[in-house]
Amino acid sequence: MKNIINGKVYDTETAELICSYKYGYEGDFRYVYEALYKSYNGQFFIEYKGGAMSKYSEITGPNEAFGGSGIRLIDEDEARDFIESNGSTEDYVKAFGEPEEG
C-alpha cells in the first residue's frame, strides 16, 4: 500500500515492517489488521484494514458501512506502545535499538 500524507510518500513496499496484529479473518465484519512500519527517514506509520463493524469501518449512509483501509502516521510513543502490545523483544530492538537494562 502506498499513500501520500503531507506531501510525503509512505510505502509498505519500501518501509521496514516492524510487527503486526490481526484479529479475525479478512472478509469478516470485525476483521482488523494493523502493521507497524518504519520509513527510511525514521517515521513510524501503521497500515490498517478493517471490516464493516471494526474501528476502521467507513460509514456511507444510514445503516451503511464498509470496511476501510489506509495508512496513518504515529509518533515514537505510539510505536512503542504498539510493539509492547503486539510485538516481541526483537521487534523493539529492530525499531529502537537495544534498550538499557532496568
N, C-alpha and C positions, 0 to 999 in steps of 0.2 A: 504494500500500500504506500502511496506517495501523496502527501498534502503540502500545500504552501500555506504557512502561517506567518503573519507579519513580514512578508516578503522573503522568507527563507524556506527552503525545501527540506522536508523531513521524510525520509525514505527508509522503509523497513528492510529494503534490499541492501542498502549500503551502511546502515547503522548496526551497532553491535547489540544482539539480543542478550539481555541480562537474565531474565527469568519470566515465567508466565503463570497465569492462573486460568483454570477452566472449570465451569460448572455446567453440568448437563450435556446435552448433545446438540450439535448445530441443527437448527430447524425447530427445536423446542421453543415454546413461548418464553420460558425463563432462562434460556441459554445465555451464559456470559463467558466471554473470552477477553482477557486482558494480558498484554505482553509489554514488558518494560524494555525500552531500548535506550542506548546512549549514542548520540550522534558523534561524528568525527570531531566536532567542535566542543563536545562535552555537555551538550544539552540533553536532559532526560525527557523522554516522551513515552506515552502509553498508546499503543494501538488497541482499539476496543471494538468488540462486536457484541451484539445482544439481541435477544428475541423480543417479540412484541410486548411481553409482560416483564421485561427486565428494566434495569435502571437506564439502559441505553435505547429504550423504545422511542419512536418518533410519533407523536400524536398528530394525525392529519385531519381530524374532524370528530364530531360526536360519535363515540363508540367505535372509533377507527384508530388503530395503532399498528405500526410496522416495526420490524427490527431495525436497529441503527448500527452504524459503524463509522469509524473515523480515527483521528489522531488528536491527542490533547497533550499540551506541554505541561510538565510538572517540575517543581524545584527539587533540590537535593534532599530536603527533609521528607518530602512525599516519596521520593525514590527509596530512601532508607526504610521508611515505614512499609512500602510495598515489598521490598526484599525481605525484611524481617517477618512479614506475614506470609509470604508466598515463595520465598527463595531459600537458598542454602548459604552456608558459610562461604563456599566457593563463589557463589553469585555476588555476595557482598564484596569479597576481595576483588573480583573482576570489575566491579563498578567503582570502588573507592580505594582500593589498595588494602594492605594489611592493617587491621585496626590495632590500637595499642591494647595491651593486656589490662584487665580490670583488677 
